[in-house]
Amino acid sequence: MEKNETVITECFKCGTRYENHFSASPCCKSIVIKVDKNGTRTTITFLSTLSKSHSQSEEKEAMVNAV
């Protein structure tokens, strides 16, 4: 069974925090900071390195196919 892991990230530029958010706002397009459960910043990473959940991938594919 697949473990459902919540990834919390913070925009490097504006500081907005997201939970499992991989389609960032215009300001949060590349570099983000991963945040642990306690709200402590852990690592700086590129948004593209984070894996999308299965439902988000399907949702994006459905949007592309609808156009």
PyMOL Python script that loads the backbone (N, CA, C, O; Angstrom):
from pymol import cmd

cmd.read_pdbstr("""\
ATOM      1  N   MET A   1       0.846  -1.186   0.000  1.00  0.00           N
ATOM      2  CA  MET A   1       0.000   0.000   0.000  1.00  0.00           C
ATOM      3  C   MET A   1       0.892   1.250   0.000  1.00  0.00           C
ATOM      4  O   MET A   1       1.903   1.287   0.700  1.00  0.00           O
ATOM      5  N   GLU A   2       0.529   2.248  -0.764  1.00  0.00           N
ATOM      6  CA  GLU A   2       1.303   3.463  -0.908  1.00  0.00           C
ATOM      7  C   GLU A   2       1.067   4.387   0.286  1.00  0.00           C
ATOM      8  O   GLU A   2      -0.072   4.606   0.697  1.00  0.00           O
ATOM      9  N   LYS A   3       2.152   4.926   0.834  1.00  0.00           N
ATOM     10  CA  LYS A   3       2.048   5.846   1.962  1.00  0.00           C
ATOM     11  C   LYS A   3       1.712   7.239   1.432  1.00  0.00           C
ATOM     12  O   LYS A   3       2.347   7.717   0.492  1.00  0.00           O
ATOM     13  N   ASN A   4       0.731   7.879   2.024  1.00  0.00           N
ATOM     14  CA  ASN A   4       0.314   9.204   1.616  1.00  0.00           C
ATOM     15  C   ASN A   4       1.096  10.227   2.433  1.00  0.00           C
ATOM     16  O   ASN A   4       0.719  10.534   3.564  1.00  0.00           O
ATOM     17  N   GLU A   5       2.177  10.754   1.873  1.00  0.00           N
ATOM     18  CA  GLU A   5       3.041  11.675   2.593  1.00  0.00           C
ATOM     19  C   GLU A   5       2.690  13.113   2.238  1.00  0.00           C
ATOM     20  O   GLU A   5       2.528  13.451   1.065  1.00  0.00           O
ATOM     21  N   THR A   6       2.575  13.953   3.255  1.00  0.00           N
ATOM     22  CA  THR A   6       2.315  15.362   3.046  1.00  0.00           C
ATOM     23  C   THR A   6       3.649  16.085   2.955  1.00  0.00           C
ATOM     24  O   THR A   6       4.501  15.943   3.832  1.00  0.00           O
ATOM     25  N   VAL A   7       3.829  16.858   1.895  1.00  0.00           N
ATOM     26  CA  VAL A   7       5.042  17.641   1.725  1.00  0.00           C
ATOM     27  C   VAL A   7       4.674  19.102   1.909  1.00  0.00           C
ATOM     28  O   VAL A   7       3.837  19.638   1.183  1.00  0.00           O
ATOM     29  N   ILE A   8       5.303  19.741   2.881  1.00  0.00           N
ATOM     30  CA  ILE A   8       5.064  21.158   3.124  1.00  0.00           C
ATOM     31  C   ILE A   8       6.250  21.919   2.547  1.00  0.00           C
ATOM     32  O   ILE A   8       7.404  21.612   2.848  1.00  0.00           O
ATOM     33  N   THR A   9       5.953  22.918   1.712  1.00  0.00           N
ATOM     34  CA  THR A   9       7.004  23.739   1.127  1.00  0.00           C
ATOM     35  C   THR A   9       6.707  25.204   1.395  1.00  0.00           C
ATOM     36  O   THR A   9       5.566  25.588   1.654  1.00  0.00           O
ATOM     37  N   GLU A  10       7.744  26.003   1.328  1.00  0.00           N
ATOM     38  CA  GLU A  10       7.625  27.442   1.527  1.00  0.00           C
ATOM     39  C   GLU A  10       8.292  28.119   0.342  1.00  0.00           C
ATOM     40  O   GLU A  10       9.396  27.741  -0.052  1.00  0.00           O
ATOM     41  N   CYS A  11       7.638  29.105  -0.222  1.00  0.00           N
ATOM     42  CA  CYS A  11       8.218  29.839  -1.340  1.00  0.00           C
ATOM     43  C   CYS A  11       9.474  30.556  -0.860  1.00  0.00           C
ATOM     44  O   CYS A  11       9.451  31.233   0.168  1.00  0.00           O
ATOM     45  N   PHE A  12      10.555  30.410  -1.591  1.00  0.00           N
ATOM     46  CA  PHE A  12      11.832  31.027  -1.231  1.00  0.00           C
ATOM     47  C   PHE A  12      11.735  32.547  -1.291  1.00  0.00           C
ATOM     48  O   PHE A  12      12.418  33.246  -0.542  1.00  0.00           O
ATOM     49  N   LYS A  13      10.883  33.060  -2.185  1.00  0.00           N
ATOM     50  CA  LYS A  13      10.794  34.500  -2.410  1.00  0.00           C
ATOM     51  C   LYS A  13       9.782  35.195  -1.494  1.00  0.00           C
ATOM     52  O   LYS A  13      10.120  36.177  -0.834  1.00  0.00           O
ATOM     53  N   CYS A  14       8.539  34.689  -1.450  1.00  0.00           N
ATOM     54  CA  CYS A  14       7.488  35.398  -0.706  1.00  0.00           C
ATOM     55  C   CYS A  14       7.173  34.789   0.656  1.00  0.00           C
ATOM     56  O   CYS A  14       6.523  35.431   1.482  1.00  0.00           O
ATOM     57  N   GLY A  15       7.629  33.546   0.905  1.00  0.00           N
ATOM     58  CA  GLY A  15       7.411  32.927   2.212  1.00  0.00           C
ATOM     59  C   GLY A  15       6.081  32.214   2.377  1.00  0.00           C
ATOM     60  O   GLY A  15       5.802  31.689   3.455  1.00  0.00           O
ATOM     61  N   THR A  16       5.248  32.180   1.338  1.00  0.00           N
ATOM     62  CA  THR A  16       3.970  31.484   1.421  1.00  0.00           C
ATOM     63  C   THR A  16       4.210  29.991   1.562  1.00  0.00           C
ATOM     64  O   THR A  16       5.043  29.424   0.855  1.00  0.00           O
ATOM     65  N   ARG A  17       3.476  29.345   2.480  1.00  0.00           N
ATOM     66  CA  ARG A  17       3.632  27.904   2.686  1.00  0.00           C
ATOM     67  C   ARG A  17       2.487  27.145   2.029  1.00  0.00           C
ATOM     68  O   ARG A  17       1.337  27.582   2.043  1.00  0.00           O
ATOM     69  N   TYR A  18       2.833  25.998   1.455  1.00  0.00           N
ATOM     70  CA  TYR A  18       1.867  25.153   0.762  1.00  0.00           C
ATOM     71  C   TYR A  18       1.981  23.723   1.259  1.00  0.00           C
ATOM     72  O   TYR A  18       3.067  23.263   1.610  1.00  0.00           O
ATOM     73  N   GLU A  19       0.869  23.031   1.287  1.00  0.00           N
ATOM     74  CA  GLU A  19       0.838  21.614   1.631  1.00  0.00           C
ATOM     75  C   GLU A  19       0.519  20.845   0.352  1.00  0.00           C
ATOM     76  O   GLU A  19      -0.553  21.019  -0.226  1.00  0.00           O
ATOM     77  N   ASN A  20       1.452  19.991  -0.093  1.00  0.00           N
ATOM     78  CA  ASN A  20       1.287  19.222  -1.337  1.00  0.00           C
ATOM     79  C   ASN A  20       0.911  20.116  -2.511  1.00  0.00           C
ATOM     80  O   ASN A  20       0.029  19.779  -3.302  1.00  0.00           O
ATOM     81  N   HIS A  21       1.582  21.252  -2.618  1.00  0.00           N
ATOM     82  CA  HIS A  21       1.278  22.223  -3.668  1.00  0.00           C
ATOM     83  C   HIS A  21       2.433  22.249  -4.654  1.00  0.00           C
ATOM     84  O   HIS A  21       3.526  22.699  -4.312  1.00  0.00           O
ATOM     85  N   PHE A  22       2.208  21.773  -5.877  1.00  0.00           N
ATOM     86  CA  PHE A  22       3.295  21.676  -6.841  1.00  0.00           C
ATOM     87  C   PHE A  22       3.098  22.554  -8.068  1.00  0.00           C
ATOM     88  O   PHE A  22       3.986  22.622  -8.918  1.00  0.00           O
ATOM     89  N   SER A  23       1.970  23.221  -8.179  1.00  0.00           N
ATOM     90  CA  SER A  23       1.765  24.190  -9.256  1.00  0.00           C
ATOM     91  C   SER A  23       1.778  25.557  -8.596  1.00  0.00           C
ATOM     92  O   SER A  23       0.732  26.101  -8.241  1.00  0.00           O
ATOM     93  N   ALA A  24       2.956  26.096  -8.439  1.00  0.00           N
ATOM     94  CA  ALA A  24       3.139  27.291  -7.616  1.00  0.00           C
ATOM     95  C   ALA A  24       2.631  28.560  -8.279  1.00  0.00           C
ATOM     96  O   ALA A  24       2.390  28.608  -9.486  1.00  0.00           O
ATOM     97  N   SER A  25       2.476  29.580  -7.454  1.00  0.00           N
ATOM     98  CA  SER A  25       2.077  30.888  -7.943  1.00  0.00           C
ATOM     99  C   SER A  25       3.220  31.461  -8.783  1.00  0.00           C
ATOM    100  O   SER A  25       4.323  30.913  -8.760  1.00  0.00           O
ATOM    101  N   PRO A  26       2.989  32.540  -9.518  1.00  0.00           N
ATOM    102  CA  PRO A  26       4.039  33.090 -10.393  1.00  0.00           C
ATOM    103  C   PRO A  26       5.347  33.384  -9.664  1.00  0.00           C
ATOM    104  O   PRO A  26       6.415  33.282 -10.268  1.00  0.00           O
ATOM    105  N   CYS A  27       5.294  33.736  -8.420  1.00  0.00           N
ATOM    106  CA  CYS A  27       6.520  34.063  -7.694  1.00  0.00           C
ATOM    107  C   CYS A  27       7.239  32.811  -7.205  1.00  0.00           C
ATOM    108  O   CYS A  27       8.440  32.860  -6.941  1.00  0.00           O
ATOM    109  N   CYS A  28       6.536  31.700  -7.080  1.00  0.00           N
ATOM    110  CA  CYS A  28       7.110  30.479  -6.495  1.00  0.00           C
ATOM    111  C   CYS A  28       7.337  29.413  -7.564  1.00  0.00           C
ATOM    112  O   CYS A  28       6.874  28.284  -7.403  1.00  0.00           O
ATOM    113  N   LYS A  29       8.026  29.738  -8.634  1.00  0.00           N
ATOM    114  CA  LYS A  29       8.138  28.805  -9.752  1.00  0.00           C
ATOM    115  C   LYS A  29       9.308  27.847  -9.679  1.00  0.00           C
ATOM    116  O   LYS A  29       9.246  26.776 -10.282  1.00  0.00           O
ATOM    117  N   SER A  30      10.389  28.188  -8.956  1.00  0.00           N
ATOM    118  CA  SER A  30      11.529  27.275  -9.034  1.00  0.00           C
ATOM    119  C   SER A  30      12.077  26.841  -7.686  1.00  0.00           C
ATOM    120  O   SER A  30      12.051  25.648  -7.381  1.00  0.00           O
ATOM    121  N   ILE A  31      12.567  27.753  -6.874  1.00  0.00           N
ATOM    122  CA  ILE A  31      13.208  27.355  -5.624  1.00  0.00           C
ATOM    123  C   ILE A  31      12.216  27.431  -4.466  1.00  0.00           C
ATOM    124  O   ILE A  31      11.553  28.450  -4.271  1.00  0.00           O
ATOM    125  N   VAL A  32      12.121  26.348  -3.703  1.00  0.00           N
ATOM    126  CA  VAL A  32      11.265  26.302  -2.520  1.00  0.00           C
ATOM    127  C   VAL A  32      12.060  25.727  -1.356  1.00  0.00           C
ATOM    128  O   VAL A  32      13.107  25.108  -1.549  1.00  0.00           O
ATOM    129  N   ILE A  33      11.556  25.937  -0.159  1.00  0.00           N
ATOM    130  CA  ILE A  33      12.170  25.393   1.048  1.00  0.00           C
ATOM    131  C   ILE A  33      11.234  24.337   1.597  1.00  0.00           C
ATOM    132  O   ILE A  33      10.048  24.600   1.793  1.00  0.00           O
ATOM    133  N   LYS A  34      11.753  23.139   1.849  1.00  0.00           N
ATOM    134  CA  LYS A  34      10.936  22.100   2.476  1.00  0.00           C
ATOM    135  C   LYS A  34      10.844  22.414   3.963  1.00  0.00           C
ATOM    136  O   LYS A  34      11.808  22.873   4.576  1.00  0.00           O
ATOM    137  N   VAL A  35       9.667  22.161   4.536  1.00  0.00           N
ATOM    138  CA  VAL A  35       9.396  22.467   5.935  1.00  0.00           C
ATOM    139  C   VAL A  35       8.936  21.188   6.620  1.00  0.00           C
ATOM    140  O   VAL A  35       8.140  20.438   6.055  1.00  0.00           O
ATOM    141  N   ASP A  36       9.431  20.925   7.841  1.00  0.00           N
ATOM    142  CA  ASP A  36       9.006  19.718   8.554  1.00  0.00           C
ATOM    143  C   ASP A  36       7.699  19.955   9.302  1.00  0.00           C
ATOM    144  O   ASP A  36       7.129  21.044   9.236  1.00  0.00           O
ATOM    145  N   LYS A  37       7.222  18.924  10.019  1.00  0.00           N
ATOM    146  CA  LYS A  37       5.935  18.989  10.740  1.00  0.00           C
ATOM    147  C   LYS A  37       5.889  20.118  11.759  1.00  0.00           C
ATOM    148  O   LYS A  37       4.823  20.664  12.041  1.00  0.00           O
ATOM    149  N   ASN A  38       7.047  20.465  12.309  1.00  0.00           N
ATOM    150  CA  ASN A  38       7.108  21.495  13.351  1.00  0.00           C
ATOM    151  C   ASN A  38       7.216  22.904  12.782  1.00  0.00           C
ATOM    152  O   ASN A  38       7.256  23.880  13.532  1.00  0.00           O
ATOM    153  N   GLY A  39       7.263  23.011  11.461  1.00  0.00           N
ATOM    154  CA  GLY A  39       7.370  24.319  10.827  1.00  0.00           C
ATOM    155  C   GLY A  39       8.798  24.790  10.648  1.00  0.00           C
ATOM    156  O   GLY A  39       9.032  25.932  10.254  1.00  0.00           O
ATOM    157  N   THR A  40       9.761  23.916  10.936  1.00  0.00           N
ATOM    158  CA  THR A  40      11.167  24.258  10.799  1.00  0.00           C
ATOM    159  C   THR A  40      11.605  24.055   9.355  1.00  0.00           C
ATOM    160  O   THR A  40      11.329  23.015   8.757  1.00  0.00           O
ATOM    161  N   ARG A  41      12.283  25.044   8.802  1.00  0.00           N
ATOM    162  CA  ARG A  41      12.803  24.922   7.433  1.00  0.00           C
ATOM    163  C   ARG A  41      13.908  23.877   7.426  1.00  0.00           C
ATOM    164  O   ARG A  41      14.796  23.899   8.278  1.00  0.00           O
ATOM    165  N   THR A  42      13.853  22.960   6.463  1.00  0.00           N
ATOM    166  CA  THR A  42      14.831  21.876   6.438  1.00  0.00           C
ATOM    167  C   THR A  42      15.799  21.967   5.267  1.00  0.00           C
ATOM    168  O   THR A  42      17.009  22.006   5.488  1.00  0.00           O
ATOM    169  N   THR A  43      15.317  22.002   4.043  1.00  0.00           N
ATOM    170  CA  THR A  43      16.205  22.035   2.880  1.00  0.00           C
ATOM    171  C   THR A  43      15.646  22.942   1.798  1.00  0.00           C
ATOM    172  O   THR A  43      14.435  23.126   1.674  1.00  0.00           O
ATOM    173  N   ILE A  44      16.559  23.503   1.019  1.00  0.00           N
ATOM    174  CA  ILE A  44      16.172  24.287  -0.151  1.00  0.00           C
ATOM    175  C   ILE A  44      16.218  23.341  -1.338  1.00  0.00           C
ATOM    176  O   ILE A  44      17.187  22.603  -1.515  1.00  0.00           O
ATOM    177  N   THR A  45      15.180  23.363  -2.144  1.00  0.00           N
ATOM    178  CA  THR A  45      15.124  22.458  -3.296  1.00  0.00           C
ATOM    179  C   THR A  45      14.440  23.150  -4.465  1.00  0.00           C
ATOM    180  O   THR A  45      13.845  24.216  -4.306  1.00  0.00           O
ATOM    181  N   PHE A  46      14.526  22.548  -5.616  1.00  0.00           N
ATOM    182  CA  PHE A  46      13.820  23.054  -6.789  1.00  0.00           C
ATOM    183  C   PHE A  46      12.440  22.425  -6.833  1.00  0.00           C
ATOM    184  O   PHE A  46      12.287  21.235  -6.556  1.00  0.00           O
ATOM    185  N   LEU A  47      11.447  23.206  -7.175  1.00  0.00           N
ATOM    186  CA  LEU A  47      10.065  22.739  -7.240  1.00  0.00           C
ATOM    187  C   LEU A  47       9.937  21.536  -8.166  1.00  0.00           C
ATOM    188  O   LEU A  47       9.147  20.631  -7.898  1.00  0.00           O
ATOM    189  N   SER A  48      10.695  21.518  -9.237  1.00  0.00           N
ATOM    190  CA  SER A  48      10.603  20.430 -10.216  1.00  0.00           C
ATOM    191  C   SER A  48      11.095  19.089  -9.668  1.00  0.00           C
ATOM    192  O   SER A  48      10.773  18.046 -10.236  1.00  0.00           O
ATOM    193  N   THR A  49      11.868  19.093  -8.577  1.00  0.00           N
ATOM    194  CA  THR A  49      12.369  17.832  -8.020  1.00  0.00           C
ATOM    195  C   THR A  49      11.344  17.137  -7.136  1.00  0.00           C
ATOM    196  O   THR A  49      11.506  15.960  -6.817  1.00  0.00           O
ATOM    197  N   LEU A  50      10.301  17.837  -6.740  1.00  0.00           N
ATOM    198  CA  LEU A  50       9.277  17.242  -5.883  1.00  0.00           C
ATOM    199  C   LEU A  50       8.320  16.433  -6.741  1.00  0.00           C
ATOM    200  O   LEU A  50       7.898  16.879  -7.808  1.00  0.00           O
ATOM    201  N   SER A  51       7.981  15.243  -6.270  1.00  0.00           N
ATOM    202  CA  SER A  51       7.080  14.393  -7.053  1.00  0.00           C
ATOM    203  C   SER A  51       5.640  14.818  -6.827  1.00  0.00           C
ATOM    204  O   SER A  51       5.247  15.178  -5.717  1.00  0.00           O
ATOM    205  N   LYS A  52       4.871  14.771  -7.889  1.00  0.00           N
ATOM    206  CA  LYS A  52       3.450  15.099  -7.806  1.00  0.00           C
ATOM    207  C   LYS A  52       2.689  13.871  -7.363  1.00  0.00           C
ATOM    208  O   LYS A  52       3.059  12.742  -7.685  1.00  0.00           O
ATOM    209  N   SER A  53       1.615  14.105  -6.617  1.00  0.00           N
ATOM    210  CA  SER A  53       0.769  12.987  -6.222  1.00  0.00           C
ATOM    211  C   SER A  53       0.033  12.473  -7.454  1.00  0.00           C
ATOM    212  O   SER A  53      -0.116  13.196  -8.439  1.00  0.00           O
ATOM    213  N   HIS A  54      -0.419  11.242  -7.400  1.00  0.00           N
ATOM    214  CA  HIS A  54      -1.090  10.608  -8.537  1.00  0.00           C
ATOM    215  C   HIS A  54      -2.319  11.410  -8.962  1.00  0.00           C
ATOM    216  O   HIS A  54      -2.549  11.589 -10.158  1.00  0.00           O
ATOM    217  N   SER A  55      -3.105  11.891  -8.014  1.00  0.00           N
ATOM    218  CA  SER A  55      -4.328  12.617  -8.349  1.00  0.00           C
ATOM    219  C   SER A  55      -4.014  13.951  -9.017  1.00  0.00           C
ATOM    220  O   SER A  55      -4.752  14.375  -9.906  1.00  0.00           O
ATOM    221  N   GLN A  56      -2.936  14.622  -8.610  1.00  0.00           N
ATOM    222  CA  GLN A  56      -2.574  15.886  -9.231  1.00  0.00           C
ATOM    223  C   GLN A  56      -2.117  15.673 -10.666  1.00  0.00           C
ATOM    224  O   GLN A  56      -2.425  16.485 -11.539  1.00  0.00           O
ATOM    225  N   SER A  57      -1.391  14.600 -10.920  1.00  0.00           N
ATOM    226  CA  SER A  57      -0.947  14.289 -12.279  1.00  0.00           C
ATOM    227  C   SER A  57      -2.143  14.002 -13.171  1.00  0.00           C
ATOM    228  O   SER A  57      -2.202  14.469 -14.309  1.00  0.00           O
ATOM    229  N   GLU A  58      -3.093  13.238 -12.657  1.00  0.00           N
ATOM    230  CA  GLU A  58      -4.301  12.924 -13.420  1.00  0.00           C
ATOM    231  C   GLU A  58      -5.105  14.186 -13.694  1.00  0.00           C
ATOM    232  O   GLU A  58      -5.644  14.360 -14.787  1.00  0.00           O
ATOM    233  N   GLU A  59      -5.185  15.067 -12.700  1.00  0.00           N
ATOM    234  CA  GLU A  59      -5.944  16.301 -12.829  1.00  0.00           C
ATOM    235  C   GLU A  59      -5.339  17.178 -13.927  1.00  0.00           C
ATOM    236  O   GLU A  59      -6.066  17.729 -14.754  1.00  0.00           O
ATOM    237  N   LYS A  60      -4.022  17.306 -13.935  1.00  0.00           N
ATOM    238  CA  LYS A  60      -3.345  18.113 -14.945  1.00  0.00           C
ATOM    239  C   LYS A  60      -3.539  17.505 -16.330  1.00  0.00           C
ATOM    240  O   LYS A  60      -3.785  18.223 -17.299  1.00  0.00           O
ATOM    241  N   GLU A  61      -3.430  16.183 -16.422  1.00  0.00           N
ATOM    242  CA  GLU A  61      -3.616  15.495 -17.696  1.00  0.00           C
ATOM    243  C   GLU A  61      -5.038  15.702 -18.212  1.00  0.00           C
ATOM    244  O   GLU A  61      -5.239  15.898 -19.411  1.00  0.00           O
ATOM    245  N   ALA A  62      -6.016  15.660 -17.322  1.00  0.00           N
ATOM    246  CA  ALA A  62      -7.414  15.861 -17.709  1.00  0.00           C
ATOM    247  C   ALA A  62      -7.619  17.277 -18.240  1.00  0.00           C
ATOM    248  O   ALA A  62      -8.360  17.479 -19.202  1.00  0.00           O
ATOM    249  N   MET A  63      -6.964  18.258 -17.618  1.00  0.00           N
ATOM    250  CA  MET A  63      -7.078  19.639 -18.064  1.00  0.00           C
ATOM    251  C   MET A  63      -6.470  19.802 -19.456  1.00  0.00           C
ATOM    252  O   MET A  63      -7.036  20.495 -20.301  1.00  0.00           O
ATOM    253  N   VAL A  64      -5.334  19.176 -19.696  1.00  0.00           N
ATOM    254  CA  VAL A  64      -4.672  19.254 -20.997  1.00  0.00           C
ATOM    255  C   VAL A  64      -5.529  18.584 -22.060  1.00  0.00           C
ATOM    256  O   VAL A  64      -5.675  19.113 -23.162  1.00  0.00           O
ATOM    257  N   ASN A  65      -6.096  17.425 -21.740  1.00  0.00           N
ATOM    258  CA  ASN A  65      -6.928  16.695 -22.695  1.00  0.00           C
ATOM    259  C   ASN A  65      -8.238  17.411 -22.997  1.00  0.00           C
ATOM    260  O   ASN A  65      -8.806  17.228 -24.073  1.00  0.00           O
ATOM    261  N   ALA A  66      -8.724  18.224 -22.062  1.00  0.00           N
ATOM    262  CA  ALA A  66      -9.988  18.927 -22.246  1.00  0.00           C
ATOM    263  C   ALA A  66      -9.847  20.089 -23.226  1.00  0.00           C
ATOM    264  O   ALA A  66     -10.833  20.525 -23.821  1.00  0.00           O
ATOM    265  N   VAL A  67      -8.637  20.584 -23.393  1.00  0.00           N
ATOM    266  CA  VAL A  67      -8.406  21.760 -24.250  1.00  0.00           C
ATOM    267  C   VAL A  67      -8.388  21.419 -25.690  1.00  0.00           C
ATOM    268  O   VAL A  67      -8.206  22.299 -26.531  1.00  0.00           O
TER     269      VAL A  67
END
""", "prot")
cmd.dss("prot")
cmd.show_as("cartoon", "prot")
cmd.util.cbc("prot")
cmd.orient("prot")
